[in-house]
């Protein structure tokens, strides 16, 4: 090969490298500007615009890449990229950095403890034994079940009666079935349906009455259509009912909302989010890809929650790694009753 040919080949490789670098910079810049524009629009309009409400459902996925891309831009001295990535980077940092800090609680040692499991078992799930095993091994005092099917209700009655002598089950053939399992007496049980099913039970917790709402607002994505009003209607209904309570209140379930949605903000304004208070990590519960696509990938959204009012403090919150054949991973929490009650 001649020297001229060598120089030509080297120049071509260099030019291709420059083109690829410029393309990458353009893509990262476009990402930063697009997400920043969305954040500005979100701040100005809230969810009055459907496009903002839609992207709120995926906003956590949109801002997380900035946590990696901005430091890389600093490393390669791409100042313009740093500016373009600043807004999503700061939002992701403020939203999720606290979830990786050590959490502390101030509950008195003698405060009564209540452990809860919220578990959407998936109405199409036929894997009865793994579901039973997860519930039993959680050792939760109270279990709130969403999408309770008739065959799962039958299995729970047959296999978990000794573990949970008090049961309020409302199985349905569709996605509306709800159920509560309890080691403590159930004083009353109400089930109602708007789009999906909801449930209120009053428990006798060693002489202390408390109310548990087991809820399942409908998902706003209906195929290619976004319908945030239906979910908002159900969240409003639950908040209105819970607002009338004078007892300690826990609200658990599959809310079909991420923590950037307006509906989450409405709930979190009145009730504490157990995982946000004492959990560690991202807390993603949905979807369990292995049961949806057959590909073993981790969940990418946090839509299952255990909220509580000021009568409680959260001591522990964690996502259980197994799903038992469901498309959701269960959420476990331990709450302590305020000693002043």
C-alpha positions in Angstrom: 0.0 0.0 0.0 1.4 3.4 -1.0 1.9 6.2 1.5 -0.7 8.3 -0.2 -3.3 5.5 0.1 -2.4 5.1 3.8 -2.9 8.8 4.4 -6.2 8.7 2.5 -7.5 5.8 4.6 -6.5 7.5 7.8 -8.2 10.7 6.8 -11.4 8.9 5.9 -11.5 7.1 9.3 -10.9 10.4 11.0 -13.7 12.1 9.1 -16.1 9.2 9.9 -15.1 9.5 13.6 -15.8 13.3 13.5 -19.2 12.7 11.8 -20.2 10.1 14.4 -19.1 12.3 17.3 -21.1 15.3 15.9 -24.1 13.0 15.4 -23.9 11.8 19.0 -23.5 15.4 20.3 -26.6 16.4 18.2 -28.6 13.5 19.5 -27.7 14.3 23.1 -28.4 17.9 22.6 -31.8 17.2 21.0 -32.6 15.0 24.0 -31.6 17.7 26.5 -33.5 20.4 24.7 -36.6 18.3 24.2 -36.9 17.2 27.8 -36.1 20.7 29.0 -38.9 22.1 26.8 -41.3 19.5 28.3 -40.3 20.5 31.8 -41.0 24.1 31.0 -44.3 23.3 29.5 -45.1 21.1 32.5 -44.3 23.9 34.9 -46.5 26.4 32.9 -49.5 24.3 32.1 -49.5 21.3 34.5 -51.7 18.4 33.2 -54.2 20.7 31.5 -52.5 19.7 28.3 -52.9 16.1 27.4 -49.4 15.8 26.0 -48.0 16.9 29.4 -50.2 14.4 31.3 -49.1 11.6 28.9 -45.4 12.4 29.3 -45.7 12.7 33.1 -46.4 8.9 33.0 -42.9 8.4 31.5 -41.1 11.4 32.9 -38.9 9.4 35.2 -37.6 7.5 32.2 -37.0 10.7 30.3 -34.9 12.4 33.0 -32.8 9.5 34.3 -30.4 9.4 31.3 -29.4 12.9 32.2 -27.7 11.6 35.3 -25.2 9.8 33.1 -25.1 12.2 30.1 -24.3 15.4 32.0 -21.2 14.1 33.8 -20.0 12.6 30.5 -20.5 16.0 28.9 -18.4 17.6 31.6 -15.7 15.0 31.2 -15.5 15.7 27.4 -15.8 19.5 28.0 -19.0 19.9 26.0 -20.3 23.0 27.8 -23.3 23.5 25.6 -24.5 20.0 26.3 -24.1 20.6 30.0 -26.4 23.6 29.7 -29.0 21.6 27.6 -29.0 18.7 30.1 -29.0 20.8 33.3 -32.8 20.8 33.8 -33.5 17.1 33.5 -30.3 16.4 35.5 -31.3 18.6 38.4 -34.9 17.2 38.4 -33.7 13.6 38.4 -31.1 14.4 41.1 -33.7 16.1 43.4 -36.3 13.4 42.8 -34.3 10.3 43.3 -31.1 11.1 45.2 -33.0 11.0 48.5 -34.1 7.5 47.8 -30.5 6.4 48.0 -29.7 8.1 51.3 -29.9 6.2 54.6 -33.3 6.7 56.1 -34.0 7.1 59.8 -37.2 7.1 61.9 -38.2 8.4 65.3 -40.9 5.9 66.3 -41.0 5.0 70.0 -39.9 1.4 70.7 -43.2 0.6 72.3 -45.3 1.9 69.4 -47.5 -0.8 67.9 -46.2 -2.1 64.5 -48.4 -3.0 61.6 -47.0 -4.8 58.5 -48.8 -4.6 55.2 -48.5 -6.1 51.7 -50.0 -4.5 48.6 -50.1 -7.0 45.8 -51.7 -6.8 42.3 -51.8 -10.5 41.5 -53.0 -10.0 37.9 -56.4 -11.3 37.1 -55.0 -13.6 34.3 -52.4 -15.1 36.5 -52.9 -18.9 37.0 -49.8 -19.4 39.1 -51.6 -20.0 42.3 -48.9 -21.6 44.4 -46.3 -18.8 43.9 -48.8 -16.2 44.8 -49.7 -18.1 48.0 -46.0 -18.5 48.8 -45.3 -14.8 48.4 -48.2 -13.8 50.7 -47.2 -16.4 53.3 -43.5 -15.6 53.3 -44.1 -11.8 53.5 -45.5 -12.5 57.0 -47.6 -9.3 56.6 -50.3 -8.6 59.2 -52.6 -7.3 56.4 -52.6 -8.0 52.7 -54.4 -5.8 50.1 -54.9 -7.6 46.9 -55.9 -6.1 43.5 -57.2 -7.9 40.5 -58.5 -10.8 42.6 -59.9 -13.5 40.3 -62.4 -16.2 41.4 -59.8 -19.0 41.2 -57.3 -17.1 43.3 -60.0 -16.3 45.8 -60.9 -19.9 46.1 -57.2 -20.9 46.6 -56.7 -18.2 49.2 -59.7 -19.3 51.2 -58.5 -22.9 51.1 -54.8 -22.4 51.8 -54.5 -19.2 53.8 -57.3 -19.5 56.2 -55.0 -20.4 59.1 -52.6 -17.6 58.3 -55.4 -15.0 57.8 -58.5 -15.9 59.7 -60.2 -12.7 58.6 -60.8 -12.2 54.9 -62.9 -9.8 52.8 -62.8 -11.0 49.2 -64.5 -9.6 46.2 -63.3 -11.7 43.2 -64.3 -10.6 39.7 -63.8 -12.1 36.3 -62.3 -8.9 35.0 -59.6 -6.5 36.5 -62.0 -5.2 39.2 -61.5 -7.9 41.9 -60.2 -6.7 45.3 -59.5 -8.5 48.6 -58.1 -8.0 52.1 -56.5 -10.6 54.2 -56.0 -9.9 57.9 -54.8 -11.3 61.1 -57.0 -8.8 62.9 -60.8 -8.8 63.0 -62.5 -7.0 60.1 -65.3 -4.9 61.6 -66.8 -3.7 58.3 -66.2 -4.2 54.6 -67.3 -2.1 51.6 -66.6 -2.8 48.0 -67.5 -0.4 45.1 -66.7 0.0 41.5 -66.3 3.1 39.3 -64.0 2.0 36.5 -62.1 -0.7 38.5 -62.8 -2.0 42.0 -62.1 -0.3 45.4 -62.5 -1.5 48.9 -62.7 0.0 52.4 -62.3 -2.2 55.5 -62.2 -1.2 59.2 -59.9 -3.4 61.3 -59.8 -4.0 65.0 -56.0 -3.8 65.6 -55.6 -5.1 69.1 -58.4 -2.7 70.3 -57.3 0.2 68.0 -59.7 0.6 65.1 -58.1 1.7 61.8 -59.3 2.0 58.2 -57.6 0.5 55.1 -58.5 1.6 51.6 -57.6 -1.0 49.0 -57.7 0.9 45.7 -57.1 0.4 42.0 -57.6 3.5 39.8 -57.8 2.7 36.2 -54.8 3.1 33.9 -55.0 6.3 31.8 -53.6 4.7 28.7 -56.4 3.0 26.7 -54.6 1.7 23.6 -53.4 4.7 21.7 -55.7 7.1 23.7 -54.8 8.8 26.9 -57.7 9.3 29.4 -56.4 10.9 32.5 -59.9 12.0 33.6 -61.1 8.5 34.5 -58.2 7.9 36.9 -58.5 11.4 38.4 -62.2 10.6 39.0 -61.3 7.5 41.0 -58.5 9.2 42.9 -60.9 12.0 43.8 -63.4 9.5 45.0 -60.9 7.7 47.3 -59.6 11.0 48.7 -63.2 12.3 49.4 -64.0 9.1 51.3 -60.7 9.0 53.2 -61.1 12.7 54.1 -64.3 11.8 56.1 -62.4 9.3 58.3 -61.6 10.1 61.9 -59.5 6.9 62.5 -56.0 6.1 61.4 -56.0 5.6 57.6 -53.9 3.5 55.2 -54.4 3.7 51.5 -52.7 0.9 49.6 -53.0 -0.4 46.1 -52.1 -0.3 42.4 -52.7 3.4 41.6 -51.6 3.2 37.9 -49.7 6.5 38.4 -46.1 7.5 38.6 -44.8 9.9 41.2 -44.6 12.7 38.7 -48.3 12.7 37.9 -50.8 15.3 39.2 -52.8 12.5 40.8 -49.8 11.4 42.8 -49.2 15.0 44.0 -52.8 15.2 45.2 -52.5 12.0 47.2 -49.0 12.9 48.5 -50.2 16.3 49.7 -52.5 14.6 52.2 -50.8 11.3 52.9 -47.2 10.1 53.3 -45.7 7.7 50.8 -44.1 4.8 52.7 -41.5 4.0 50.1 -40.6 7.7 49.6 -40.2 8.0 53.4 -38.1 5.0 54.3 -37.6 2.9 51.1 -34.2 2.5 49.3 -33.7 2.5 45.6 -36.1 3.3 42.8 -38.9 1.2 44.1 -40.1 0.1 40.6 -42.9 -2.4 40.8 -44.2 -2.6 37.2 -44.0 -4.3 34.8 -42.5 -7.7 35.6 -41.1 -8.1 32.1 -40.4 -11.8 32.5 -44.1 -12.5 32.8 -45.1 -10.1 30.1 -42.6 -10.6 27.4 -40.5 -13.5 28.6 -37.4 -11.3 28.8 -35.9 -11.0 32.3 -35.6 -7.2 32.6 -36.2 -5.2 35.8 -39.4 -3.1 36.2 -39.3 0.5 35.0 -42.1 2.2 36.9 -43.3 2.8 40.4 -47.1 2.6 40.4 -47.9 0.6 43.6 -48.0 2.5 46.8 -48.8 2.3 50.5 -49.8 5.7 51.8 -50.7 6.6 55.4 -52.0 9.5 57.4 -50.4 11.4 60.3 -51.4 8.8 62.8 -48.6 6.5 61.5 -44.9 6.6 60.9 -43.2 4.4 58.3 -40.4 2.1 59.6 -39.8 0.0 56.5 -40.8 -0.2 52.9 -39.4 -2.5 50.2 -40.4 -4.0 46.9 -40.4 -7.8 46.9 -38.2 -9.2 44.1 -40.6 -12.0 43.2 -43.9 -11.4 41.4 -45.5 -14.9 41.6 -46.5 -14.8 37.9 -48.0 -11.3 38.1 -47.0 -8.3 36.1 -46.5 -6.4 39.4 -44.1 -6.9 42.2 -45.6 -6.6 45.6 -44.9 -3.7 48.0 -44.3 -4.4 51.7 -44.3 -1.8 54.5 -44.2 -1.6 58.2 -46.0 1.2 60.0 -45.8 2.3 63.6 -48.8 3.9 65.3 -48.2 7.4 66.8 -47.7 7.0 70.5 -50.0 10.0 71.2 -53.1 8.0 70.2 
